[in-house]
Amino acid sequence: QVQLVESGGGSVQAGGSLRLSCEVSGPFFHIATMAWYRQAPGKQRELVASISGDTNYADFVKGRFTIYRANAGKTVNLQMNKLKLEDTAVYFCNADIALAPMPTTDTYWGQGTQVTVFS
């Protein structure tokens, strides 16, 4: 019943900005970790950024992207600035969620949202 829904993708010119959003719905105990991944055509899926007790960023987005959770609701956002052509990919929301007060979590994925950067 847990669902992750992304929004905010689109096409932007190089140097521009986009903000991705991912909202979690359904019953759960708590969200341990949330993250954004991306996958370009013909390439492996790669971690972009994650947030739990702290934030972590891939080297290729440091200084350009910011991951944060909304003050209210069950949302994680990815602010993307100074976008480059190589940022073009499908971006996926990921979350490790505990359905009960137990040490184990289950992994959930969003359906993905396309980000296209053009010159």
C-alpha atoms as a printed R data frame, in Angstrom:
    type eleno elety resid chain resno      x      y       z
1   ATOM     1    CA   GLN     A     1  0.000  0.000   0.000
2   ATOM     2    CA   VAL     A     2  3.003  2.311   0.309
3   ATOM     3    CA   GLN     A     3  3.442  4.428  -2.794
4   ATOM     4    CA   LEU     A     4  6.129  6.886  -3.886
5   ATOM     5    CA   VAL     A     5  5.095  9.448  -6.480
6   ATOM     6    CA   GLU     A     6  7.588 11.799  -8.134
7   ATOM     7    CA   SER     A     7  6.883 15.097  -9.821
8   ATOM     8    CA   GLY     A     8  8.740 18.101 -11.181
9   ATOM     9    CA   GLY     A     9 10.605 16.622 -14.115
10  ATOM    10    CA   GLY     A    10 10.801 18.328 -17.474
11  ATOM    11    CA   SER     A    11 13.064 19.885 -20.079
12  ATOM    12    CA   VAL     A    12 15.372 22.776 -19.253
13  ATOM    13    CA   GLN     A    13 18.240 24.589 -20.901
14  ATOM    14    CA   ALA     A    14 21.746 23.950 -19.613
15  ATOM    15    CA   GLY     A    15 22.451 26.170 -16.636
16  ATOM    16    CA   GLY     A    16 18.820 26.168 -15.574
17  ATOM    17    CA   SER     A    17 17.090 24.678 -12.553
18  ATOM    18    CA   LEU     A    18 14.437 22.128 -11.655
19  ATOM    19    CA   ARG     A    19 12.984 20.899  -8.396
20  ATOM    20    CA   LEU     A    20 11.938 17.280  -8.067
21  ATOM    21    CA   SER     A    21  9.505 16.161  -5.407
22  ATOM    22    CA   CYS     A    22  8.585 12.741  -4.054
23  ATOM    23    CA   GLU     A    23  5.639 12.096  -1.780
24  ATOM    24    CA   VAL     A    24  5.104  8.929   0.250
25  ATOM    25    CA   SER     A    25  1.589  7.699   0.874
26  ATOM    26    CA   GLY     A    26  0.166  4.705   2.690
27  ATOM    27    CA   PRO     A    27  0.607  3.207   6.162
28  ATOM    28    CA   PHE     A    28  4.081  2.936   7.687
29  ATOM    29    CA   PHE     A    29  5.921  3.350  10.978
30  ATOM    30    CA   HIS     A    30  8.653  5.687   9.794
31  ATOM    31    CA   ILE     A    31 10.899  6.487   6.858
32  ATOM    32    CA   ALA     A    32 14.497  5.636   7.644
33  ATOM    33    CA   THR     A    33 16.185  6.943   4.514
34  ATOM    34    CA   MET     A    34 15.118  8.704   1.347
35  ATOM    35    CA   ALA     A    35 17.191  9.116  -1.772
36  ATOM    36    CA   TRP     A    36 17.222 10.111  -5.399
37  ATOM    37    CA   TYR     A    37 18.755  7.917  -8.082
38  ATOM    38    CA   ARG     A    38 19.033  8.485 -11.797
39  ATOM    39    CA   GLN     A    39 19.520  6.343 -14.868
40  ATOM    40    CA   ALA     A    40 20.546  7.556 -18.299
41  ATOM    41    CA   PRO     A    41 19.969  5.463 -21.432
42  ATOM    42    CA   GLY     A    42 22.484  2.638 -21.664
43  ATOM    43    CA   LYS     A    43 23.943  3.393 -18.244
44  ATOM    44    CA   GLN     A    44 23.614  1.947 -14.762
45  ATOM    45    CA   ARG     A    45 21.357  3.465 -12.169
46  ATOM    46    CA   GLU     A    46 23.400  5.692  -9.877
47  ATOM    47    CA   LEU     A    47 22.838  7.353  -6.540
48  ATOM    48    CA   VAL     A    48 22.426 11.117  -6.731
49  ATOM    49    CA   ALA     A    49 21.740 12.056  -3.115
50  ATOM    50    CA   SER     A    50 20.351 10.581   0.085
51  ATOM    51    CA   ILE     A    51 19.090 11.880   3.394
52  ATOM    52    CA   SER     A    52 18.696 10.149   6.745
53  ATOM    53    CA   GLY     A    53 20.465 11.468   9.831
54  ATOM    54    CA   ASP     A    54 22.603 13.479   7.436
55  ATOM    55    CA   THR     A    55 22.840 14.190   3.735
56  ATOM    56    CA   ASN     A    56 25.094 12.583   1.166
57  ATOM    57    CA   TYR     A    57 25.769 13.615  -2.412
58  ATOM    58    CA   ALA     A    58 27.420 12.077  -5.401
59  ATOM    59    CA   ASP     A    59 30.535 13.969  -6.448
60  ATOM    60    CA   PHE     A    60 29.027 14.968  -9.765
61  ATOM    61    CA   VAL     A    61 26.229 16.984  -8.116
62  ATOM    62    CA   LYS     A    62 27.986 18.514  -5.113
63  ATOM    63    CA   GLY     A    63 27.520 22.247  -5.022
64  ATOM    64    CA   ARG     A    64 24.679 22.083  -7.544
65  ATOM    65    CA   PHE     A    65 21.965 19.860  -6.042
66  ATOM    66    CA   THR     A    66 20.327 19.967  -2.621
67  ATOM    67    CA   ILE     A    67 18.229 17.222  -1.055
68  ATOM    68    CA   TYR     A    68 15.808 18.093   1.722
69  ATOM    69    CA   ARG     A    69 12.594 16.950   3.327
70  ATOM    70    CA   ALA     A    70  9.564 19.143   3.724
71  ATOM    71    CA   ASN     A    71  8.709 20.485   7.154
72  ATOM    72    CA   ALA     A    72  5.211 19.022   6.875
73  ATOM    73    CA   GLY     A    73  4.094 15.914   5.054
74  ATOM    74    CA   LYS     A    74  6.005 12.925   3.725
75  ATOM    75    CA   THR     A    75  7.985 14.546   0.944
76  ATOM    76    CA   VAL     A    76 11.597 14.624  -0.161
77  ATOM    77    CA   ASN     A    77 12.776 17.234  -2.641
78  ATOM    78    CA   LEU     A    78 15.779 17.573  -4.894
79  ATOM    79    CA   GLN     A    79 16.654 21.103  -5.927
80  ATOM    80    CA   MET     A    80 18.790 20.935  -9.053
81  ATOM    81    CA   ASN     A    81 20.709 24.032 -10.114
82  ATOM    82    CA   LYS     A    82 23.251 24.687 -12.852
83  ATOM    83    CA   LEU     A    83 22.018 21.688 -14.776
84  ATOM    84    CA   LYS     A    84 24.342 20.105 -17.309
85  ATOM    85    CA   LEU     A    85 23.687 18.021 -20.396
86  ATOM    86    CA   GLU     A    86 24.969 14.938 -18.584
87  ATOM    87    CA   ASP     A    87 22.259 15.351 -15.946
88  ATOM    88    CA   THR     A    88 19.745 14.093 -18.492
89  ATOM    89    CA   ALA     A    89 18.212 10.897 -17.080
90  ATOM    90    CA   VAL     A    90 15.182  9.354 -15.494
91  ATOM    91    CA   TYR     A    91 15.216 10.249 -11.826
92  ATOM    92    CA   PHE     A    92 13.830  7.773  -9.299
93  ATOM    93    CA   CYS     A    93 12.765  8.353  -5.733
94  ATOM    94    CA   ASN     A    94 13.841  5.689  -3.257
95  ATOM    95    CA   ALA     A    95 12.907  5.116   0.370
96  ATOM    96    CA   ASP     A    96 13.730  2.601   3.085
97  ATOM    97    CA   ILE     A    97 10.590  2.368   5.167
98  ATOM    98    CA   ALA     A    98  9.784  0.531   8.380
99  ATOM    99    CA   LEU     A    99  6.209 -0.698   8.454
100 ATOM   100    CA   ALA     A   100  6.428 -1.450  12.198
101 ATOM   101    CA   PRO     A   101  8.761 -0.572  15.115
102 ATOM   102    CA   MET     A   102 11.267 -3.199  13.964
103 ATOM   103    CA   PRO     A   103 14.935 -2.932  12.942
104 ATOM   104    CA   THR     A   104 14.272 -3.984   9.361
105 ATOM   105    CA   THR     A   105 13.010 -1.816   6.537
106 ATOM   106    CA   ASP     A   106 11.557 -2.387   3.106
107 ATOM   107    CA   THR     A   107 12.750 -0.614  -0.016
108 ATOM   108    CA   TYR     A   108 10.308  1.264  -2.221
109 ATOM   109    CA   TRP     A   109 10.768  2.973  -5.568
110 ATOM   110    CA   GLY     A   110  8.881  5.617  -7.450
111 ATOM   111    CA   GLN     A   111  7.985  5.209 -11.096
112 ATOM   112    CA   GLY     A   112 10.573  7.740 -12.254
113 ATOM   113    CA   THR     A   113 10.418 11.196 -13.779
114 ATOM   114    CA   GLN     A   114 12.275 12.343 -16.893
115 ATOM   115    CA   VAL     A   115 14.752 15.209 -16.728
116 ATOM   116    CA   THR     A   116 16.104 16.467 -20.039
117 ATOM   117    CA   VAL     A   117 18.780 19.147 -20.290
118 ATOM   118    CA   PHE     A   118 19.429 20.712 -23.689
119 ATOM   119    CA   SER     A   119 21.984 23.167 -25.026
